Amino acid sequence: MKKYTIAMVAHDAKKEVMAELVKRYSEKLSQLNLVATRTTGQNIMEKSGMPVTLLQSGPMGGDQQVGALVAEGKLEAVIFLRDPLFAQPHEPDISALMRVCDVHNTALATNLATAEAVLNQLFEKAGL
């Protein structure tokens, strides 16, 4: 059985929400490979104990690394919890990542409701 890989990115105001999401689904997520931008991934590991492959931080190009993984067909989904009202200038922009996900037909969740829907669909697909 293929082990699916998902990427996780979160604006500063959503990092705790991301960590809580991972904790809530940790049993099933433990069956997947998780990659994340550095600060988001470190927060996930600290709060949930889940192993995460760390990419660069968002401002250092981590979101572009996620986009490259999408383009290479190495991700089943991307969860990018963004702060639509108060994103900071140093935080990654979703535009380029959204485009590459659309081009490669890769699921992209940008809020908690769609993140849960994408995860549940992926868990079903993976037989979890």
ChimeraX attribute file (.defattr): number of C-alpha atoms within 10 A of each C-alpha:
attribute: neighborCount
match mode: 1-to-1
recipient: residues
	/A:1	5
	/A:2	6
	/A:3	9
	/A:4	18
	/A:5	18
	/A:6	23
	/A:7	27
	/A:8	26
	/A:9	28
	/A:10	27
	/A:11	23
	/A:12	18
	/A:13	14
	/A:14	18
	/A:15	21
	/A:16	16
	/A:17	16
	/A:18	26
	/A:19	23
	/A:20	15
	/A:21	16
	/A:22	22
	/A:23	17
	/A:24	12
	/A:25	14
	/A:26	16
	/A:27	12
	/A:28	15
	/A:29	20
	/A:30	13
	/A:31	14
	/A:32	18
	/A:33	16
	/A:34	21
	/A:35	22
	/A:36	29
	/A:37	27
	/A:38	21
	/A:39	20
	/A:40	25
	/A:41	28
	/A:42	20
	/A:43	17
	/A:44	26
	/A:45	17
	/A:46	11
	/A:47	15
	/A:48	17
	/A:49	14
	/A:50	19
	/A:51	16
	/A:52	21
	/A:53	14
	/A:54	18
	/A:55	21
	/A:56	17
	/A:57	20
	/A:58	23
	/A:59	15
	/A:60	15
	/A:61	14
	/A:62	20
	/A:63	27
	/A:64	21
	/A:65	18
	/A:66	27
	/A:67	21
	/A:68	15
	/A:69	18
	/A:70	25
	/A:71	17
	/A:72	10
	/A:73	12
	/A:74	15
	/A:75	22
	/A:76	19
	/A:77	22
	/A:78	27
	/A:79	23
	/A:80	26
	/A:81	24
	/A:82	23
	/A:83	16
	/A:84	9
	/A:85	6
	/A:86	10
	/A:87	14
	/A:88	12
	/A:89	8
	/A:90	11
	/A:91	17
	/A:92	24
	/A:93	18
	/A:94	14
	/A:95	8
	/A:96	13
	/A:97	22
	/A:98	18
	/A:99	12
	/A:100	19
	/A:101	20
	/A:102	13
	/A:103	11
	/A:104	12
	/A:105	14
	/A:106	18
	/A:107	20
	/A:108	23
	/A:109	21
	/A:110	18
	/A:111	18
	/A:112	17
	/A:113	9
	/A:114	15
	/A:115	21
	/A:116	15
	/A:117	12
	/A:118	19
	/A:119	20
	/A:120	15
	/A:121	13
	/A:122	19
	/A:123	16
	/A:124	10
	/A:125	10
	/A:126	15
	/A:127	9
	/A:128	13
